[in-house]
Amino acid sequence: MRSILVYYQLIMEKNKVLIIRFSSFGDIVQCSSVVELIRQRFNLCELHWVTRKDFENLVKLNTGVNKVWALDKKSGVSGLIHLALLLRKEKFTHIYDAHNNLRSRILKLFLLSTLSFPALVTRSKDRWKRILLFNFRINLFPKPFIGIASYLQPLKKWGMNKSDSPKLVSWKFSEEVEKKIDQLLAETAGASNVIALVPSAAWEMKRWPLNHWIKLIQILPQTKFVVLGGKEDTFCQDLADVDSSRVFNLAGKLSLIESCRLVQKSALVISADTGLLHVADVLGVKALSLMGPTAFGFTISSLIKTMEVDLPCRPCTKDGRGKCSQSVYQLCMVDITPASVAEAAVEITRE
């Protein structure tokens, strides 16, 4: 009878889970796909997330996260240790190190002694596989390498099964953000079937050529577009200049959170390997993924069509940094033609 009582108390104990993922935008978005699975796996689960201060509001969108702990990178080692001491008091039952860097390892040194059971999992960065791929052209990664799947892999140690599939994230935008984006769409595009274009990327080599974006807009004369990007992406105005009555440049005019909401409201997103592409992936938005030199940006949603060119040099870079080995710069992106993207856009929006 005593053993049955102990077992009952054990399974009813409230699990307290910590996810550690400091950055970057795209990785945090992809990692967010594990939240609902973790909540389903552990009854009465309380879930916390540690991230960098500049991504705090992004993580807070997730309704499955009970508390967000933010680290200001300007606070240095002292700030990290202070955060670790605060987290130590929480007595987490499970920790998922989804970042696996020096900061996350320091946090774990403080936290592991508080665990009742060794319930720690860490996402591997497969550094030796990266060395083989980018230095010796030996690719031992899954083909394609889907980032979301790599965030699910470590959770098998917590009882996740191969049959478990990622869930769409549940994000709650503020009424202010929702109202602003709805009003913006009504005043500019004025249509619910607007296509969002994401022509920029952190590194130039993984961007689709600017002339291709311009040609795409010209091929679809009845379509309305919004262009997303940052303040530094001044070239986005070139797209609006094609036809200002139906192409609206919002680059630098929206916050990161507002851009996510606009993606959610779009009929289609067209993007290279960017964080906003992964937003479409986890929110269940239709998209065209223009994949070139990068190795790890593939999506998982059946609503997203990947467009790519089969070249022996692909993938050649982790995130778009480096040099192109082809005589035609960015051949893998250049050969994804505007005509083929336009055709795919028409097809996918009709489905």
N, C-alpha and C positions, 0 to 999 in steps of 0.2 A: 504494500500500500504506500509506503514511504517513497519507494522508487518511482511509482506512478505520479505522486505529487510533485516530486522533484522534476520529472520530465515535463509535467504540465506547466510548471513555473518557468522552465527553460524555454519552451516554445512560445509562451506568452510574454516573455521578456521583450521590452521595447528595444528594437535594434536602432542604433544611432550610427549613421553612415557619413563619412567625410570623403568628398571628391576633391582632389588637388589638381587643378589645371589653371595656371596663371595666364597664359596667352596661347596662341594669338587668336585673332577674330575667328578665322575659319576653323581652327582646332577646337575652340570653345563651342562653336556651333555644332560641330560633329560630335563632340563628347556629350553634348546635351541629350543626344539620342539614347543614352543609357539610363537616364533618370527614371523613366517610367518602368523600365525592366527591373531596376533595383527595387523600386517601390512594390512591384508585384511579387518579387522574390521574397522580400522580408515583410511579414505582417507587422503592423504598428511601427512602421519605419519613420524615423526622423532623419532628414537628409540635409547636410550642410555642404557648402562648396567654398573652397579657397581660390581666389583669383587675384589678378592685379587690379589696382584701384581704377585704372582707366577702362576696365571691362566689367566693373561691378554692376552697372545698370543693365548690361547685356545678360548677365547671369540671372539677375533679378526678374527678368521677363518670364522665367520658367516657373510655372505655378507648382511644380513638384519639388522645388527647392525651398526648404523651410527657413534657412538662414544663409546669408552670404558674408564671408569674411574677406575683406579687401586689404591687400598689401600695397602700400605706396612704395614704389621702387626707389624713391628718393630717400626713404628712411634707412636704407642700407642694412647692414647685418644686425644692428641693434633693433631695428624695426621688425626684422624677421624673427629674432629671438623673443621679442615682446609678444608677437603674434603666436608663436609656438607655445609660450607659457599660458596664454589665454585659451588656446585650443586644448591644451593638456587638461584643463579643468572640466572640459566637456565629456571626457571619458567615452570616446567613441568605441563602438563595438566592431566596426569595420572601417577600413581605410582603403581607398582606391587612389593610388598615385598615378594619375593619368598624364603626368608631365615628365617625370623621371629626369629631373635636372638637379643641380646643386642645391637650389632653394628647397625643392621638395624633399630631398634627402635630409637636409638639416631639420625640417619639420618632423620627419619620421623619427629621427633620433630622440626627439622630445616626447613623441606621442606613443611610440611602441610599448613603453613600459606601463601604459595605462590600459592596455587591452587585456580583457579576461581570457581571450582565446587568440591564437595567431591568425587573425582575419585580415591579412594584408595582401593586396594584389597590386602589381605594378605593370604598367604598359611598357613593353620593351621597345626601344628605338632601333633594334636590329642593326647596330652600327657596323658589324662585320659584313652584313649583306649590302649595306650602303657602300662600303669600301669596294666590294667586289663589283657592284653595279657601276658606280661612277668613275672608278679607276681602271677596271679591267673588263667592263662590258659583260659581266656575268650576272644575269638577273635571276635571283632565287626568290624574289617576291612573288606573291600571287599576281596573276595577270587577268584582269586589271587589279591594281591595288586599291581597294576601297577603304577610305579612311574610317568611315563609321564601323565597318566590320572589324577593323583593328582595335577600336575602342571596346568592342564587345568581347573580343577574344580572351582577355585576362579574367573576365567575369565567370568563365567556366569553372574556375576554382571555387566559386561561391554557389555552384549548383545550376548555373545557366546551361541550357541545353543547346545543341546545334540547331534544333528546330526553333529556338527563340529568335524572333526577328525584331529589328529595331522598331520602336514606336514613333509615330509623329510626335514632335514636341508640343507641349501645351504652353503657349506663350500668351501672356496677358499684357496688352498694351494699355497705357493710360488713356483715359477719355480725351485728354488734351491732344495726344499724338494721333489717335484715331480721327478726331475731328479735323485736325490740321491736314492730314493726308486725304481724307474724303473731300474736303473743301478744295484742296489743291488740284486733285484730279478733276473735280467738277469745273473748276475755273480754267484749267489748261487743256488737258486731253479731252475732258468732257465725255468720256466713254468708259464703260466697264471692261472693255476688251483691249485695253492698252497694253502694248508690249514694252517691257523694261529692257533697256540696253545697258550693259556694264562693260564699256570699252577699255577701262583702265585695269591695271594690276600692279602689284608692288614692284615687279621686275619686268622690264620691257620685252624680254625674249618670249614671254608667254602671252603677250598681247596679240590679238588679231589685228592685222594692219589697218590703219585709219582709213585708207582708201576703200578697203573692203566694207567697212561700216557704212561709208557714204554710198557705195554702190548698192548695198542691201536696202537702204532707205529709198533709193531711187527705183529699185525693182518692185517695191511694194507701195505704190502711190496712194492707195486708199487706207493705209494703216497709220495709226497714231502711235507715237513713241514718246517715252520719257527716258532721259539719259541720266544715269547715276554715276557719281564719282566724287572725288575730293576737291578741295579748293585748289590744289596744285594741278589738277587735270584741266588746264585751260583749253586743251585741244578739243574738248567735248563741245565747245561752241561751234566748231566746224560742222558737227553733225546737225545742230539746230539750224545752221545757216543754209542747209540743203532745202529746207522748207519750214519756215518758222510757224506756219499755220497748223502743223501736225507733228512737229518734233520739238520737244520742250527740254531744255538743258537745265537739270536740277543739280548738276555737279557743284558741290560746295555749299549748297543751299539747304541741305538736310543733315540732321545728325545721323549717327550710325543707327540708332533705334528707329528713327523716322524712315530711313532707307529700308530697314527690315520690314516695316509695316507696308511700305509701298510695294515691295516684292510680294508680300502676302496678298495684296490687292490686285496684282497684275494677272493678266490672262496668260502671259508667257514671259519668261526671262531668257535673254540670250547673253551668255557670258563665257569667258575663258575660265581658267582655274582661279576663282576668287572666293572670298568669304561669302559674298551675296549669292553665289551659285549654291553654296552649301546651305544657306538660309532657305532657298527654294526647295532644296532636297529634304530638309527636316520638317518643313511646313506643308509639304504636299502640293507644291506649286509646279506647274508644267514649265519645263526649261529645255533649252538647247545648250549643251556643254561643248565648247570648242576647245578640245584638248590637243596640246602640242607637245612641248619638250618636257613637261613636268611628270614626275613619277607617281605622286600620291594624291592627286586631286579628283579621282573618279568618284562618281556619285552612286547611290544605291537605289534610289526611287525609280519605279517603273514609269513614272511620269516624265522622266528626264531622258532625252535622247543624246547620246554622245556622238559627236562628229569628230573624226580624226583621220589622219592619213598614215598608212602603214609604211614606216621607214625604218631601216635597220638601226639607225642612230637613236631612235626613241626607246625609252626616255633617256634624256642626257643630263637632267638636272633635278634637284630636289624641289626647288621653288622658283626657277626661272633665272637664277644667277649663272654666270658662266659665258662661254663663247659657243657660237653655232659652228658646227663642223662642215656644214654644207656650203657649196659655192653660192647658192641663193640663200641669203640670210632669212632665217625663220621659214625654211621651206615647208616644214610640217604645219605651219599656220597659213602660209601663203596659199598652199594647195587646197585648203578648205575654202571653196569658192563662195562668193556671195550668192550665186544662183542656187547652189545646193542648200545653203542655209535658208534662203527665202522659200524654197520648195518645202523644206522640212518644217518651217514655221507655219506655212499655210496648212500643211497636213496635220500637225500636232494641235493646232487651235481648232480644227474642225472635229477632232475626236471627242 
